[in-house]
Amino acid sequence: EVQLVQSGAEVKKPGESLKISCKGSGYSFTSYWIGWVRQMPGKGLEWMGIIYPGDSDTRYSPSFQGQVTISADKSISTAYLQWSSLKASDTAMYYCVRREPRAYFDYWGQGTLVTVSS
Amino acid sequence: QSALTQPASVSGSPGQSITISCTGTSSDVGGYNYVSWYQQHPGKAPKLMIYDVSNRPSGVSNRFSGSKSGNTASLTISGLQAEDEADYYCSSYTSSSTSFGGGTKLTVL
């Protein structure tokens, strides 16, 4: 069974750093792109970027380029999303997704809620 | 502002059919047969309902169907049921990126 299991909810202060994780299982982790999707409170889905764990090829949405870093450790089948300096506007639910070659997301993690507040 | 345009809300009575549109451009919806649709119930992660414009993943009811004409894709739900009440998002590939629609809230009256 394919599963993406994300790390737990986080509460941070503005300016702090953060790295959340997404562990894949039940499939060849290095053979599929893993992406991240943001959903701000009461809002829609926003594609942030993707990484191919096989060779760490990474693509970012122009809206998120330079704002976050996506990485992966294929030895432990885990992808990461990190911030160096959080802002209140980063408060959102973040989902990791497995992306099929034809650009659809067939499996979703359960989501990680990030709250940034002073 | 989302790259793909969806109506904010649609509604229908049980047993009826509804259609949700998703309008893009020739650079996304019109340029590729890589449109997908997702259903999201409150407090839950989205679920893939349609991929490659009109294909259903295993386990998705055949009451859900997808189509495309030009720069507009559509999701049709027939035989509406109470459990279909949710938010629906379209998505399209666009030259090494991905765009989502703004989402449509479906209310089953």
Interface residues (C-beta under 8 A of the other chain):
Chain A: G35 V37 G44 L45 E46 W47 I50 R59 S61 P62 Y95 E100 R102 A103 Y104 F105 D106 W108 G109 Q110 G111
Chain B: S2 Y32 Y34 S36 Y38 A45 P46 K47 L48 Y51 D52 P57 Y89 S91 S92 Y93 S96 S97 T98 S99 F100 G101 G102 G103
